[in-house]
Amino acid sequence: MKKKIIIVGGVAGGATAAARLRRLNEEDTIIMFERGEYISFANCGLPYYIGGVISERKKLLVQTVEGMSNRFNLDIRNLTEVVRINAQEKMVTARNLQTGEEYVESYDALILSPGSKPIKPQISGIEEAKALFTVRNVPDTDLIKQYVDEEKPKHAVVIGGGFIGLELAENLVERGVKVTVIERGDQVMAPIDFEMAQIVHAELKNKGINLILNDGVKEFKDQGTTIILESGGKVESADMIILAIGVQPETQLAKDAGLELGVRGTIKVNEKLQTSDPSIYAVGDAIEVKDYINGTAGFVPLAGPANRQGRIVADVINGMPAAYKGVLGTSIVKVFELTAAVTGNNEKTLRKMNRSYEVIHVQPMNHAGYYPGASPMTLKVIFDKKTGGILGAQAVGKGGIDKRIDVLATAIKASMTVEDLADLELSYAPPYSSAKDPVNIAGYAASNIVDGSAENVQWHEIDALLAGGGILIDVRDPGEVARGAIDGAINIPVNELRERLDEVPRDKDLYVSCQVGLRGYLAARILTGHGMKVKNLDGGYKLYSTAKSEY
């Protein structure tokens, strides 16, 4: 039976739904309303257009109204806003933003894809700030790029250390602009854990960014050129300000229609992406999603999930057995020469849920060390010790980060265990990996915890344990120890350990450490073989010193 389907909003969710709907059914009438000029653009590419990495503006436009209309036989009405939904009568009221004309359209199925909008907090002086920008769409980007091109600012302040904020900071630096990043939390990139973010902090500082953590903006003065911080400090001579403190779902239309809302004002949907009205569906940034790991409701505004939701909702409307099972939050960002990526739950989330978990950090090269260009990465895997189930993963490094996190995201979806990671057969050639891929190495390290052949202690635990009377054996060579070590550690190189067992106290809690954890594990096995109970410092001195650094 022929249906009339209305889609409110384009970009990732709405445009994907429209294309899939047409591929599944040639007869249905499909109308897509978009209040902006552009129906499908590369939102994630906007910072790189500002920085000049993407030189042609037209490359940001994934699809034009004319191109998509012709290819998929769609009735696309851009610069038109849906202002009301009459769910009882199955009607929407649309307003042409150029003429002001309002009219109604009926529907059999309605898909809401309104997206999200940047948060603009009520800070004193914000309305008087002249060169203050947010980034949501192509027009926003045009304004920023025009300002940078024409006004040539010397100092930009980015408020917010999330993914967009860091991408904008990098691209402004590439344009020759001095950048200050202000982040209220104790770290940038909230989805990764603190010690992993510390690697990013070091890169930001090394690239000349003035990074201000644990502080927020209290007031804008002098039309935004002076920023007063909550701590009482100041940031002066700001030529431009970019608000990148996050987004909130655009759900006023749904709220006015009486649809049920969820966390943070999102639109509540079921597995079939139906709202509380079964004829109305919702996708994208505006909806409440279920965490794939722990089942809790959340708000995860990412392009990948939005695209999948758009495809699924089209399948559901056409009677196909499709359902959205939840989101892992897999995401990645380039920060100058580094890449940082994450999938699944982080430690902060698991602690809030009182979930038992174990952690391992490994720091292998991204490919064979003897092949030119090899660089170290830090790969973190969080898992359930009892079952071996993978709860989350994070990675930071110069190369090969995307590959490893994608493998781990796939492993989580496939319900694999850390033992399975050790057994994966991954592609190997010296320019790309090693015979033991970093994912395999993480699997080996985690499997040792699961089977009881190793016990770890974490970077944030060791100081208190030593203060409580524990003994730390540093098994690195003396030259390494001279360049930095944990206070109070006894240095016995691993190759000398068997001959110097009489120097190891047997009446104390014992811990071992090395540079990255491998020699510490070997030392722990030696000591265990001689009847001692010992724990290895996970990630070694390198992770400990990175996490303890002040930025």
Rosetta blueprint (number, residue, H / E / L):
1 M L
2 K L
3 K L
4 K E
5 I E
6 I E
7 I E
8 V E
9 G L
10 G L
11 V H
12 A H
13 G H
14 G H
15 A H
16 T H
17 A H
18 A H
19 A H
20 R H
21 L H
22 R H
23 R H
24 L H
25 N L
26 E L
27 E L
28 D L
29 T E
30 I E
31 I E
32 M E
33 F E
34 E E
35 R L
36 G L
37 E L
38 Y L
39 I L
40 S E
41 F E
42 A L
43 N H
44 C H
45 G H
46 L H
47 P H
48 Y H
49 Y H
50 I H
51 G L
52 G L
53 V L
54 I L
55 S L
56 E L
57 R H
58 K H
59 K H
60 L H
61 L E
62 V E
63 Q E
64 T L
65 V H
66 E H
67 G H
68 M H
69 S H
70 N H
71 R H
72 F H
73 N L
74 L L
75 D E
76 I E
77 R E
78 N E
79 L L
80 T E
81 E E
82 V E
83 V E
84 R E
85 I E
86 N E
87 A L
88 Q L
89 E L
90 K L
91 M E
92 V E
93 T E
94 A E
95 R E
96 N E
97 L L
98 Q L
99 T L
100 G L
101 E L
102 E E
103 Y E
104 V E
105 E E
106 S E
107 Y L
108 D L
109 A E
110 L E
111 I E
112 L E
113 S L
114 P L
115 G L
116 S E
117 K E
118 P E
119 I L
120 K L
121 P L
122 Q L
123 I L
124 S E
125 G L
126 I L
127 E L
128 E L
129 A L
130 K L
131 A L
132 L E
133 F E
134 T E
135 V L
136 R L
137 N L
138 V H
139 P H
140 D H
141 T H
142 D H
143 L H
144 I H
145 K H
146 Q H
147 Y H
148 V H
149 D H
150 E H
151 E H
152 K L
153 P L
154 K L
155 H E
156 A E
157 V E
158 V E
159 I E
160 G L
161 G L
162 G L
163 F H
164 I H
165 G H
166 L H
167 E H
168 L H
169 A H
170 E H
171 N H
172 L H
173 V H
174 E H
175 R L
176 G L
177 V L
178 K E
179 V E
180 T E
181 V E
182 I E
183 E L
184 R L
185 G L
186 D L
187 Q L
188 V L
189 M L
190 A L
191 P L
192 I L
193 D L
194 F H
195 E H
196 M H
197 A H
198 Q H
199 I H
200 V H
201 H H
202 A H
203 E H
204 L H
205 K H
206 N H
207 K L
208 G L
209 I L
210 N E
211 L E
212 I E
213 L L
214 N L
215 D L
216 G L
217 V E
218 K E
219 E E
220 F E
221 K E
222 D H
223 Q H
224 G H
225 T L
226 T E
227 I E
228 I E
229 L E
230 E L
231 S L
232 G L
233 G L
234 K E
235 V E
236 E L
237 S L
238 A L
239 D L
240 M E
241 I E
242 I E
243 L E
244 A L
245 I L
246 G L
247 V E
248 Q E
249 P E
250 E L
251 T L
252 Q H
253 L H
254 A H
255 K H
256 D H
257 A L
258 G L
259 L L
260 E L
261 L E
262 G L
263 V H
264 R H
265 G H
266 T L
267 I E
268 K L
269 V L
270 N L
271 E L
272 K L
273 L L
274 Q E
275 T L
276 S L
277 D L
278 P L
279 S L
280 I E
281 Y E
282 A E
283 V L
284 G H
285 D H
286 A H
287 I E
288 E L
289 V E
290 K E
291 D E
292 Y L
293 I L
294 N L
295 G L
296 T L
297 A E
298 G E
299 F L
300 V L
301 P L
302 L L
303 A H
304 G H
305 P H
306 A H
307 N H
308 R H
309 Q H
310 G H
311 R H
312 I H
313 V H
314 A H
315 D H
316 V H
317 I H
318 N L
319 G L
320 M L
321 P L
322 A L
323 A L
324 Y L
325 K L
326 G L
327 V E
328 L L
329 G L
330 T L
331 S E
332 I E
333 V E
334 K E
335 V E
336 F L
337 E L
338 L E
339 T E
340 A E
341 A E
342 V E
343 T E
344 G E
345 N L
346 N L
347 E H
348 K H
349 T H
350 L H
351 R H
352 K H
353 M L
354 N L
355 R L
356 S L
357 Y L
358 E E
359 V E
360 I E
361 H E
362 V E
363 Q L
364 P L
365 M E
366 N L
367 H L
368 A L
369 G L
370 Y L
371 Y L
372 P L
373 G L
374 A L
375 S L
376 P E
377 M E
378 T E
379 L E
380 K E
381 V E
382 I E
383 F E
384 D L
385 K L
386 K L
387 T L
388 G L
389 G E
390 I E
391 L E
392 G E
393 A E
394 Q E
395 A E
396 V E
397 G E
398 K L
399 G L
400 G L
401 I H
402 D H
403 K H
404 R H
405 I H
406 D H
407 V H
408 L H
409 A H
410 T H
411 A H
412 I H
413 K H
414 A L
415 S L
416 M L
417 T E
418 V H
419 E H
420 D H
421 L H
422 A H
423 D H
424 L L
425 E L
426 L L
427 S L
428 Y L
429 A L
430 P L
431 P L
432 Y L
433 S L
434 S L
435 A L
436 K L
437 D L
438 P H
439 V H
440 N H
441 I H
442 A H
443 G H
444 Y H
445 A H
446 A H
447 S H
448 N H
449 I H
450 V H
451 D L
452 G L
453 S L
454 A L
455 E L
456 N E
457 V E
458 Q L
459 W L
460 H L
461 E L
462 I H
463 D H
464 A H
465 L H
466 L H
467 A H
468 G L
469 G L
470 G L
471 I E
472 L E
473 I E
474 D E
475 V L
476 R L
477 D L
478 P H
479 G H
480 E H
481 V H
482 A H
483 R L
484 G L
485 A L
486 I L
487 D L
488 G L
489 A L
490 I E
491 N E
492 I L
493 P L
494 V H
495 N H
496 E H
497 L L
498 R H
499 E H
500 R H
501 L H
502 D H
503 E H
504 V L
505 P L
506 R L
507 D L
508 K L
509 D L
510 L E
511 Y E
512 V E
513 S E
514 C L
515 Q L
516 V L
517 G L
518 L H
519 R H
520 G H
521 Y H
522 L H
523 A H
524 A H
525 R H
526 I H
527 L H
528 T H
529 G H
530 H L
531 G L
532 M L
533 K L
534 V E
535 K E
536 N E
537 L E
538 D L
539 G L
540 G H
541 Y H
542 K H
543 L H
544 Y H
545 S H
546 T H
547 A H
548 K H
549 S L
550 E L
551 Y L
